[in-house]
Amino acid sequence: MTRFRPACIGFVGLTAYREFRGSRSPVQCGFQEQLIEGADVFVLPNPSGRNAHYSYQDMLRSWRELARRLRRACA
């Protein structure tokens, strides 16, 4: 992350992000307040079929929100 300096870092799954942070506190999908090496952080729901917490529409909405952010960063 320090070498390539991305504008945004996406974590697939709330558990992955909590593990990265080293915290068990609740996490919401979407942009986070914390930056990593100056990059925005976006947490996505895990698209695994075993993830029953998010509907297909909720997941699609999150992935599209990240896609919009990445398109703006690349423009």
CYANA upper distance limits for C-alpha pairs under 8 A (distance plus 0.5 A):
  1 MET  CA      5 ARG  CA      5.92
  1 MET  CA      6 PRO  CA      7.07
  1 MET  CA     37 GLU  CA      7.33
  2 THR  CA     37 GLU  CA      6.76
  5 ARG  CA     37 GLU  CA      7.88
  5 ARG  CA     38 GLY  CA      8.27
  5 ARG  CA     39 ALA  CA      7.71
  6 PRO  CA     39 ALA  CA      6.58
  7 ALA  CA     38 GLY  CA      8.13
  7 ALA  CA     39 ALA  CA      5.34
  7 ALA  CA     40 ASP  CA      6.76
  7 ALA  CA     70 LEU  CA      8.41
  7 ALA  CA     73 ALA  CA      7.06
  8 CYS  CA     39 ALA  CA      5.42
  8 CYS  CA     40 ASP  CA      5.02
  8 CYS  CA     41 VAL  CA      6.26
  8 CYS  CA     42 PHE  CA      7.65
  8 CYS  CA     70 LEU  CA      7.72
  9 ILE  CA     36 ILE  CA      8.33
  9 ILE  CA     39 ALA  CA      6.92
  9 ILE  CA     40 ASP  CA      6.65
  9 ILE  CA     41 VAL  CA      5.44
  9 ILE  CA     42 PHE  CA      6.67
 10 GLY  CA     41 VAL  CA      6.46
 10 GLY  CA     42 PHE  CA      5.26
 10 GLY  CA     43 VAL  CA      6.23
 10 GLY  CA     44 LEU  CA      7.48
 10 GLY  CA     66 LEU  CA      8.44
 11 PHE  CA     16 ALA  CA      7.11
 11 PHE  CA     17 TYR  CA      6.44
 11 PHE  CA     41 VAL  CA      8.14
 11 PHE  CA     42 PHE  CA      6.82
 11 PHE  CA     43 VAL  CA      5.33
 11 PHE  CA     44 LEU  CA      6.49
 12 VAL  CA     16 ALA  CA      7.29
 12 VAL  CA     17 TYR  CA      8.26
 12 VAL  CA     43 VAL  CA      6.72
 12 VAL  CA     44 LEU  CA      5.43
 12 VAL  CA     45 PRO  CA      6.55
 12 VAL  CA     46 ASN  CA      5.83
 13 GLY  CA     17 TYR  CA      7.16
 13 GLY  CA     43 VAL  CA      7.11
 13 GLY  CA     44 LEU  CA      6.09
 13 GLY  CA     45 PRO  CA      5.34
 13 GLY  CA     46 ASN  CA      4.83
 14 LEU  CA     18 ARG  CA      6.67
 14 LEU  CA     27 VAL  CA      6.83
 14 LEU  CA     28 GLN  CA      7.92
 14 LEU  CA     29 CYS  CA      7.64
 14 LEU  CA     43 VAL  CA      6.97
 14 LEU  CA     44 LEU  CA      7.53
 14 LEU  CA     45 PRO  CA      6.97
 14 LEU  CA     46 ASN  CA      7.93
 15 THR  CA     19 GLU  CA      6.57
 16 ALA  CA     20 PHE  CA      6.70
 17 TYR  CA     21 ARG  CA      6.69
 17 TYR  CA     43 VAL  CA      7.51
 18 ARG  CA     22 GLY  CA      6.41
 18 ARG  CA     23 SER  CA      5.83
 18 ARG  CA     24 ARG  CA      6.43
 18 ARG  CA     25 SER  CA      7.88
 18 ARG  CA     27 VAL  CA      7.77
 19 GLU  CA     23 SER  CA      6.91
 19 GLU  CA     24 ARG  CA      8.12
 28 GLN  CA     43 VAL  CA      7.94
 29 CYS  CA     42 PHE  CA      7.75
 29 CYS  CA     43 VAL  CA      5.39
 29 CYS  CA     44 LEU  CA      5.95
 29 CYS  CA     45 PRO  CA      6.95
 29 CYS  CA     62 SER  CA      7.92
 30 GLY  CA     42 PHE  CA      5.63
 30 GLY  CA     43 VAL  CA      5.62
 30 GLY  CA     44 LEU  CA      6.95
 30 GLY  CA     62 SER  CA      7.24
 31 PHE  CA     40 ASP  CA      7.64
 31 PHE  CA     41 VAL  CA      6.15
 31 PHE  CA     42 PHE  CA      4.84
 31 PHE  CA     43 VAL  CA      6.95
 32 GLN  CA     40 ASP  CA      7.85
 32 GLN  CA     41 VAL  CA      6.00
 32 GLN  CA     42 PHE  CA      6.59
 32 GLN  CA     43 VAL  CA      7.89
 33 GLU  CA     41 VAL  CA      8.22
 34 GLN  CA     40 ASP  CA      7.97
 34 GLN  CA     41 VAL  CA      7.33
 35 LEU  CA     39 ALA  CA      5.83
 35 LEU  CA     40 ASP  CA      5.67
 35 LEU  CA     41 VAL  CA      6.45
 36 ILE  CA     40 ASP  CA      7.28
 36 ILE  CA     41 VAL  CA      7.39
 42 PHE  CA     66 LEU  CA      7.57
 44 LEU  CA     59 MET  CA      8.03
 44 LEU  CA     62 SER  CA      6.68
 44 LEU  CA     63 TRP  CA      7.28
 45 PRO  CA     54 TYR  CA      7.64
 45 PRO  CA     59 MET  CA      6.64
 45 PRO  CA     62 SER  CA      7.99
 46 ASN  CA     51 ASN  CA      7.14
 47 PRO  CA     51 ASN  CA      7.29
 47 PRO  CA     59 MET  CA      7.63
 54 TYR  CA     58 ASP  CA      6.30
 54 TYR  CA     59 MET  CA      6.79
 55 SER  CA     59 MET  CA      6.80
 56 TYR  CA     60 LEU  CA      6.56
 57 GLN  CA     61 ARG  CA      6.55
 58 ASP  CA     62 SER  CA      6.90
 59 MET  CA     63 TRP  CA      6.75
 60 LEU  CA     64 ARG  CA      6.53
 61 ARG  CA     65 GLU  CA      6.66
 62 SER  CA     66 LEU  CA      6.92
 63 TRP  CA     67 ALA  CA      6.71
 64 ARG  CA     68 ARG  CA      6.68
 65 GLU  CA     69 ARG  CA      6.94
 66 LEU  CA     70 LEU  CA      6.73
 67 ALA  CA     71 ARG  CA      6.66
 68 ARG  CA     72 ARG  CA      6.82
 69 ARG  CA     73 ALA  CA      6.75
 70 LEU  CA     74 CYS  CA      6.69
 71 ARG  CA     75 ALA  CA      6.65
